[in-house]
């Protein structure tokens, strides 16, 4: 296992946990102004998706890529039956939503297998985008996360986080973790194993453009906080992605699982299952600059808790 494993893992799994001071309800148009699509939204709950880390040779800097499909849009109240399900606006309508992001980080070890990292503004990769499409993207192939209509675009301005490696199974004593990377809907990568880790970060993002047909009360200049928990292994809620977009525009132009080697977490390229949510703050100030918070909570997420509690109660 490479000496800088803790450094590498620190970034890929970390898009972390944060709680906004006071979330607000926004107006969102699920079918882009075509009529009958406006809803009130408390939270965008993205499905578990993927992150990819590409670390430099020294293990001091890295670029992180993220992609996920939307799961639900949580509406005010506690009745989950009223939540908007991704794509639920009619066949052929552009109401399947997906998010892609990319940013650079500086990595600093703080002892043991724990590391801190901060946003690297010298890295030319810096984007956050939401797309609307007639169909969803594929986690397994990593294709079409940039297909469709761009409805929000921004760049990161500040942020940081942490990550800890928590081990890797080696039950046969051969020195290679024998935990399969892909444990979701069958193993699509039978020759790829992985170590384990957990962590996260939060990033402030400046919104550069919005499509008012979808976001009628958000404007450029909005500040958002992009946060998301990730768990490096195993993938048990999503398929590991074969490809990513490295600029938020071109589809499937960065190799994912095929570039991590036999044991994910032991080279300078690492994939991780990621989970994120989106909430909003200060929207009532429009036409004054509003602020939007992307809140990634993984299993601790407010929407995730509510969703899973409702399922368990059935």
C-alpha positions as CSV (number, residue, x, y, z in Angstrom):
1,X,0.0,0.0,0.0
2,X,1.5,3.3,-1.1
3,X,2.9,5.6,1.5
4,X,0.7,8.5,0.5
5,X,-2.5,6.5,0.6
6,X,-3.9,8.7,3.3
7,X,-3.2,11.7,1.2
8,X,-4.9,10.4,-1.9
9,X,-7.9,9.0,-0.1
10,X,-8.3,12.3,1.8
11,X,-9.6,14.0,-1.3
12,X,-11.6,11.6,-3.4
13,X,-14.1,10.7,-0.7
14,X,-14.4,14.1,0.6
15,X,-17.0,16.2,-0.5
16,X,-18.2,16.5,3.5
17,X,-21.0,17.4,5.8
18,X,-22.3,20.8,6.7
19,X,-25.5,22.3,7.9
20,X,-26.9,25.6,6.6
21,X,-27.9,28.2,9.2
22,X,-31.5,28.5,7.9
23,X,-32.7,26.7,4.7
24,X,-35.5,28.3,2.7
25,X,-38.0,27.1,0.2
26,X,-37.5,28.1,-3.4
27,X,-39.6,27.9,-6.5
28,X,-38.4,25.4,-9.1
29,X,-39.9,24.6,-12.5
30,X,-39.4,20.9,-13.2
31,X,-40.3,21.2,-16.9
32,X,-38.5,24.5,-17.6
33,X,-41.5,26.8,-18.0
34,X,-43.6,24.5,-20.2
35,X,-46.6,24.9,-17.9
36,X,-47.7,23.1,-14.8
37,X,-44.2,22.3,-13.5
38,X,-43.6,24.8,-10.8
39,X,-43.1,23.3,-7.3
40,X,-41.8,24.6,-4.0
41,X,-38.5,22.9,-3.1
42,X,-36.8,22.6,0.3
43,X,-34.1,20.2,-0.8
44,X,-32.6,18.5,-3.9
45,X,-31.6,15.0,-2.8
46,X,-29.1,13.6,-5.3
47,X,-28.8,9.8,-5.6
48,X,-25.5,8.2,-4.5
49,X,-23.0,8.8,-7.3
50,X,-19.3,8.9,-8.0
51,X,-16.2,10.9,-7.3
52,X,-12.7,10.5,-8.9
53,X,-9.4,11.8,-7.4
54,X,-6.4,12.5,-9.7
55,X,-3.4,13.2,-7.4
56,X,-0.1,14.7,-8.4
57,X,3.2,12.7,-8.1
58,X,4.1,14.4,-4.8
59,X,0.8,13.7,-3.2
60,X,0.4,17.3,-2.2
61,X,-2.3,18.4,-4.8
62,X,-5.2,16.7,-6.5
63,X,-8.1,17.3,-8.8
64,X,-11.5,15.9,-7.8
65,X,-14.4,15.1,-10.1
66,X,-18.0,14.4,-9.0
67,X,-21.2,13.3,-10.8
68,X,-24.7,12.1,-9.7
69,X,-28.3,11.9,-10.8
70,X,-31.0,13.6,-8.9
71,X,-33.2,11.4,-6.7
72,X,-36.0,13.6,-5.4
73,X,-36.8,17.2,-4.8
74,X,-38.1,17.4,-1.2
75,X,-41.1,19.7,-0.9
76,X,-42.3,21.5,2.3
77,X,-43.8,19.3,4.9
78,X,-43.2,15.8,6.0
79,X,-45.3,13.8,3.5
80,X,-42.7,12.1,1.3
81,X,-45.5,11.2,-1.2
82,X,-45.5,14.8,-2.3
83,X,-41.8,14.8,-3.1
84,X,-40.9,15.2,-6.8
85,X,-39.3,12.1,-8.3
86,X,-36.6,12.8,-10.8
87,X,-38.0,12.6,-14.4
88,X,-41.6,12.5,-13.2
89,X,-43.0,15.2,-15.6
90,X,-43.9,13.2,-18.8
91,X,-42.2,11.2,-21.5
92,X,-39.8,13.3,-23.6
93,X,-39.7,16.2,-21.2
94,X,-36.4,17.6,-20.0
95,X,-37.0,16.9,-16.3
96,X,-34.2,14.4,-15.5
97,X,-31.6,16.4,-13.5
98,X,-27.9,15.6,-12.9
99,X,-24.9,17.4,-11.4
100,X,-21.2,17.5,-12.3
101,X,-18.3,19.2,-10.5
102,X,-14.6,19.5,-10.6
103,X,-12.1,21.4,-8.5
104,X,-8.5,21.3,-7.2
105,X,-7.3,20.8,-3.6
106,X,-4.1,21.1,-1.6
107,X,-3.5,18.1,0.7
108,X,-2.0,18.3,4.2
109,X,-1.4,15.2,6.5
110,X,-2.2,15.8,10.2
111,X,-1.0,12.5,11.6
112,X,-2.0,8.8,11.3
113,X,-4.3,8.2,8.4
114,X,-6.1,11.5,8.6
115,X,-5.5,14.4,6.3
116,X,-6.8,17.9,5.7
117,X,-7.3,19.6,2.4
118,X,-8.2,23.0,1.1
119,X,-9.5,24.4,-2.2
120,X,-6.6,25.1,-4.7
121,X,-7.6,28.1,-6.7
122,X,-4.5,27.7,-8.9
123,X,-5.9,24.5,-10.4
124,X,-7.5,25.3,-13.8
125,X,-10.3,22.8,-13.2
126,X,-13.1,24.6,-11.4
127,X,-16.8,24.0,-12.2
128,X,-20.1,23.0,-10.8
129,X,-23.0,22.4,-13.2
130,X,-26.6,21.1,-13.2
131,X,-28.1,19.7,-16.4
132,X,-31.7,18.9,-17.3
133,X,-32.3,16.1,-19.9
134,X,-35.0,13.8,-21.2
135,X,-33.2,10.8,-19.7
136,X,-30.9,10.3,-16.7
137,X,-27.2,9.6,-16.9
138,X,-25.5,6.2,-16.4
139,X,-23.5,5.7,-13.3
140,X,-21.9,2.5,-14.6
141,X,-20.6,3.9,-17.9
142,X,-20.4,7.5,-16.6
143,X,-22.0,8.7,-19.8
144,X,-24.4,11.6,-20.4
145,X,-23.9,13.5,-17.2
146,X,-23.3,16.6,-19.4
147,X,-26.1,15.8,-21.9
148,X,-29.2,18.1,-22.1
149,X,-29.7,21.7,-21.1
150,X,-27.3,23.5,-18.7
151,X,-29.5,25.1,-16.1
152,X,-26.9,26.2,-13.5
153,X,-23.2,26.9,-13.6
154,X,-20.7,28.0,-11.0
155,X,-17.1,28.0,-9.8
156,X,-15.7,27.2,-6.3
157,X,-14.2,30.1,-4.3
158,X,-13.3,28.7,-0.9
159,X,-13.5,25.5,1.1
160,X,-11.8,22.6,2.8
161,X,-12.3,19.2,4.5
162,X,-10.7,16.1,5.9
163,X,-10.5,12.3,5.4
164,X,-9.4,9.2,7.2
165,X,-8.5,5.8,5.9
166,X,-10.2,3.2,8.0
167,X,-8.6,0.0,6.7
168,X,-8.9,-2.7,4.0
169,X,-9.8,-6.3,4.3
170,X,-7.1,-8.9,3.7
171,X,-8.6,-12.1,5.0
172,X,-6.2,-14.4,3.1
173,X,-3.1,-12.6,4.2
174,X,-1.6,-12.0,0.8
175,X,-1.2,-8.2,1.4
176,X,-4.0,-7.3,-1.0
177,X,-7.4,-6.0,0.3
178,X,-10.0,-8.6,-0.9
179,X,-13.0,-6.3,-0.5
180,X,-14.6,-6.0,-4.0
181,X,-15.0,-2.4,-5.1
182,X,-18.4,-3.0,-6.7
183,X,-21.1,-4.5,-4.5
184,X,-24.1,-2.9,-6.1
185,X,-26.4,-4.9,-8.5
186,X,-23.7,-7.5,-9.1
187,X,-19.9,-7.0,-9.5
188,X,-19.2,-5.3,-12.8
189,X,-15.5,-5.0,-12.0
190,X,-14.6,-8.5,-10.6
191,X,-10.8,-7.8,-10.8
192,X,-10.9,-4.6,-8.8
193,X,-10.6,-4.5,-5.0
194,X,-10.5,-1.5,-2.6
195,X,-9.4,-0.1,0.8
196,X,-11.9,1.7,3.0
197,X,-12.2,5.3,4.1
198,X,-14.5,8.1,5.0
199,X,-14.6,11.9,5.2
200,X,-15.8,15.1,3.5
201,X,-15.5,18.8,2.7
202,X,-17.5,21.9,2.1
203,X,-17.0,24.4,-0.8
204,X,-18.3,27.9,-1.4
205,X,-19.3,28.2,-5.1
206,X,-20.2,31.4,-7.0
207,X,-23.1,30.9,-9.4
208,X,-22.1,32.4,-12.8
209,X,-25.3,31.6,-14.7
210,X,-28.8,30.2,-14.2
211,X,-31.6,29.2,-16.5
212,X,-34.5,31.2,-15.2
213,X,-37.0,28.8,-16.8
214,X,-35.9,26.3,-14.1
215,X,-34.7,28.6,-11.4
216,X,-37.1,31.6,-11.6
217,X,-35.9,33.3,-8.4
218,X,-32.1,32.6,-8.5
219,X,-29.7,35.0,-10.2
220,X,-26.0,35.1,-11.1
221,X,-23.9,36.1,-8.1
222,X,-25.6,33.6,-5.8
223,X,-23.2,32.0,-3.3
224,X,-23.6,28.2,-2.8
225,X,-21.9,25.8,-0.4
226,X,-21.2,22.5,-2.2
227,X,-20.9,19.7,0.3
228,X,-21.1,15.9,0.0
229,X,-20.1,12.9,2.0
230,X,-18.3,10.0,0.3
231,X,-17.2,6.6,1.3
232,X,-14.3,5.1,-0.6
233,X,-15.5,1.6,-0.4
234,X,-17.4,-0.5,-1.1
235,X,-19.9,0.8,-3.6
236,X,-23.2,-0.6,-2.3
237,X,-25.7,2.1,-3.4
238,X,-24.4,3.0,-6.9
239,X,-22.3,1.5,-9.7
240,X,-18.7,2.7,-10.0
241,X,-18.3,4.9,-13.1
242,X,-16.1,3.9,-16.0
243,X,-15.8,7.6,-17.1
244,X,-16.2,11.2,-15.9
245,X,-16.3,14.6,-17.5
246,X,-13.2,16.6,-16.7
247,X,-14.6,20.0,-17.7
248,X,-18.4,19.8,-17.1
249,X,-19.0,20.1,-20.8
250,X,-17.5,17.2,-22.7
251,X,-19.0,13.8,-21.9
252,X,-16.9,10.8,-20.8
253,X,-13.5,12.2,-21.4
254,X,-11.8,11.1,-18.1
255,X,-11.2,7.4,-17.3
256,X,-12.7,6.3,-14.0
257,X,-12.5,2.7,-12.6
258,X,-10.2,1.6,-15.4
259,X,-7.5,3.9,-14.2
260,X,-7.3,3.0,-10.4
261,X,-5.4,-0.3,-10.7
262,X,-6.2,-3.6,-9.0
263,X,-6.7,-2.1,-5.5
264,X,-8.6,1.2,-5.5
265,X,-7.0,3.5,-3.0
266,X,-3.3,2.5,-3.5
267,X,-2.5,4.6,-6.6
268,X,-2.8,8.3,-7.4
269,X,-6.2,7.7,-9.0
270,X,-9.1,6.7,-6.8
271,X,-12.9,6.4,-7.2
272,X,-15.4,6.7,-4.4
273,X,-19.2,6.4,-3.9
274,X,-20.5,9.9,-3.1
275,X,-23.8,11.3,-1.8
276,X,-25.0,14.9,-1.9
277,X,-28.0,17.1,-1.2
278,X,-28.9,20.7,-2.2
279,X,-30.7,23.2,0.0
280,X,-31.1,27.0,-0.4
281,X,-30.6,30.1,1.8
282,X,-31.5,33.7,1.4
283,X,-33.7,33.2,-1.7
284,X,-36.4,35.7,-0.4
285,X,-33.8,38.5,-1.1
286,X,-34.2,38.2,-4.9
287,X,-33.7,40.4,-6.9
288,X,-30.9,41.0,-4.4
289,X,-28.2,38.3,-4.6
290,X,-29.5,35.0,-3.1
291,X,-27.5,32.2,-1.6
292,X,-27.8,28.5,-2.2
293,X,-26.3,25.8,-0.2
294,X,-25.4,22.3,-1.6
295,X,-25.6,20.1,1.4
296,X,-24.0,16.6,1.2
297,X,-24.9,14.4,4.1
298,X,-24.7,10.8,2.9
299,X,-26.5,8.6,5.3
300,X,-26.7,11.5,7.8
301,X,-28.5,13.8,5.3
302,X,-31.8,15.3,6.4
303,X,-33.6,14.1,3.3
304,X,-31.9,10.7,3.5
305,X,-33.0,10.3,7.2
306,X,-36.5,11.3,6.4
307,X,-36.7,9.0,3.3
308,X,-35.3,6.0,5.1
309,X,-37.4,6.6,8.2
310,X,-40.5,6.7,6.1
311,X,-39.4,3.4,4.4
312,X,-38.7,1.7,7.7
313,X,-42.1,2.7,9.0
314,X,-43.9,0.9,6.2
